[in-house]
Amino acid sequence: MGFPVKKFYRINHIILLAVKSLISFEFNISMGEKEISFDRGRILNLSDGIIAFSMTLMAVGIAIPDPATTPEGELYFGIVSISPKIFIFVFSFLMVGVYWIKHHSILNKVKIFDSKTIWLNMFFLLSIAFLSFTSALFGEYETDQLALGIFALNMSIAGFLLVLILIYTSKKGHIHSKYSKNMREQIILNLIVPAVFLISVIISFFNYNLAIYSWISSPVLIFLYKISKKKAKKQK
């Protein structure tokens, strides 16, 4: 008996419709004419908890060399064999750390947390939680283009969701006035990292190694952008 593909997709379709209806309902929550503003402390606590747990969970994907299959005195070679997984874990951990800093910076600028901001934040946290799977997949299949593409796409989506939070709260006037002056510059700076990851997905179809090396360009591009902005200000 084969796998019931049609039934599986039908069930998924029903679940997605139910989730969509729930989100649409939550988006329209209001108290009279004024929409509910959620508590900042609870939002940050939930976010920090999920991000911290996701960062810890990434280490689970690294298996210690098995003593039964590792000859005595050859532990070094066993560690070398899992070095790609260690590298991917360290890289993923640091990148989630970068996103946590960006997330903290963006949410500190927000003065009103409406239901749409909450849901955008939820989807960001979902993308971060999913990184424990995509980083483990990439670690297990470190030479596979599809594994790299899924991992890089996950990183890209997480970054773009942060930018969406910034754009939405800015347009709604939910940002503290002292932070709203250089909003265009802040959006561009936050777009660089996810854009690089997204471009690397396309590059991976043609050159696997170049796609990985392209990730290094993020800090370089951010640095160059900041330098160009400083020069532009001096010329004024």
N, C-alpha and C positions, 0 to 999 in steps of 0.2 A: 504493500500500500504506500503510494507516494505522499509526499508532504502536501497538505491541502493549501496550496498557494493562494487560491481565490478567497478561501475562507479567512486566511490569515490577513490578507489585505483589506477584506471587508470589515473585520474586527478593528483593525488599525484605523480605518477610515471613520468608523463610529466613535472610537476613542478620541481621535483628533477633532471631530466635530463637537464632541462634548467639551473638550478642553477649550476650543475656540469660543464656544458659547459662554463658558464660565469666565474666560478672560474678557470677552466683550461686556459681560455683565459687570465685572469688577471695574473695568475702565470707566463705567458710567456711574459708579458709586458717588453719591453726593449727600450732603446734609442741607436740605433746602436749596438755596442758591449757591452755597459755598461748599466746595469739595473738601473732603477730609484731608488733613495733613498728618502723615504718619510720624511716629516718634523717631527722631534721628538716632538715639541711643540703641534702640532695638534693631534698627536697620544695620547699623555698624557692627553690633555684636553678632548678629546672624551672619553677616558678610565675612567678618574676621574668622568666625568659627568654621565656616565652609571652606574658606581659602586655606586656613591652617591645616584642616583635616585633609584636603586635597594634596597639599604639599607633602604631608607625611605619607599619604597613601602611595605616592609615586615611588617611594623607596621599596615598597612591597614587590615591585616588578623585578628587583635585582635578586637573583638566586645565588646563595653562597655556593662556591664550588663543592661538589659532593666528595667527601673523603673516600667513599667507596670506589669512585672512578678516577680520583686524583692520586697518582703514585706518591709515595713519601719523598719529600724533598722537591716536589714539582708544583708546589702551591703557586709559585710565581706565574707559571704558565696557565694555571687555572684562573688566576686573577686577570691575566692578559686576555683570556678568552671572553671574559665578561666585561672588559673595559668599554666596549661600545655602549652597553647598557648603563654603565656608570656615568659615561659622558652625557648621554641623553637625559639621565636623571638630573645631573648637576645643571645642565642647560635649561631643562624644563623648570626646575626649582627656582633658578635665578630669574627666568622669564616671568613666572607667576609672581615672584617677589617684585619685579618691575611693575607688573599690572596691579599688584596690591598697593604700591606707592601711588600710582596714577589714580586708582579707584579712591583711595583715601583723600587725595588732593582734590579730585572732582567733587566728591560728596561733601567735603568741607566748604565748598563754594555754594552749595545748595541750601536755600533757606526754607523752601516748601517742598515736601515730599508727597506728591499726589499719587494716585493709583497707577498711572502710566509710568511714572518714574520707578515705582516699586517693581512693576513687572519687567521693565527694562533691566533693572538691577538683578531680578530673579534669573532672567535669561543669561546675563553675564555670569552669574554664579553657576548656572547650569553648564555653561561652556568651560568654566574653570574646573568644575567637578569632573567633566568628561575628559579632561587632559590626563587624568590618572590612567584612563584606558588607552588613549591615543599615544601617549608617551611609552606605555608598556608595549603596545603594538609595534611602534617604531623601533623600540629596543630589541624586540624579538626578531623583527624582519628589517634590520638596519640597512640592508642593501636593496630593498624593494621600493620601487618608485611609488606604488600605491600607498604603502605605509607612510612614506615621507610626505606625500601629498595630503593624506588625511590629517596627519599631525600638524603640518604647516597651516592647513585650512582651519583647523580648530584654534590655533594660535591667532590667526587672522580674525576669525569671527569674534573671539573674546575682546580683541582690541577695538574692533569696529563697534561693538556694543557699548564700550566705554565712551566712544566718540558720540554715539547716538544719545546717551544720557546727557552728555555735555551740550549737544545741539538742542535737544528737546527742552531741557531746563532753562537754557539761555533764551530760546524763542518765547517760552511761556512767562518769562520774567521772574523765574524762581531762583535766579542766581543773586547773591549779595552784590549790591551796586559797585563795591570796591573791586570786585573781580571781573566785572563785565566790560571793562575798557578794552582789553587786548584779547577779546574772545576769539577773533579770527586767527590770531597767532597761536593761541592755545589749541584750537581745533586742528590746525595744520601740524603742530608738533605731535599731537596725539594720534594723528593719522599715519605718520611715517612708519611706525613699527608694524601695524597690521597690514599696511599696503605692501611693505617689503615681503612679509610672509605670503601674501596673496600672489605677488609676482613670482615668488620662488616656486609656487605650485605649478605655474605655467612653464618656468625654466626647467623644472624636474622632468618634463616630458622629452626634453632635448639633451639635457646634461645634468645628471644626478649630483655630481660633486659641486658643480657651479651653483646649483640651487641651495646647497648647504652653506657654501661660502658666501652667498648673497646675504645671509642673515647678519653677517658682520657689518654690512653697510649701514644698518640702522643707526648706531651711535655716530657714525661718520656723517651721515645725512643730517642728523639732528644738530651736530656741532656746526656743520657748514651753514645750515639755515639760521642758527643763532648768530653766527659771525656776520652773515649777510644783513640781518636785521639791525645789528649794532652799527654796521657801516652806513646803512640807509638812514639811521637816526642821526649819526654824526654829520652826514651831508645836509640834513635839514637845518 
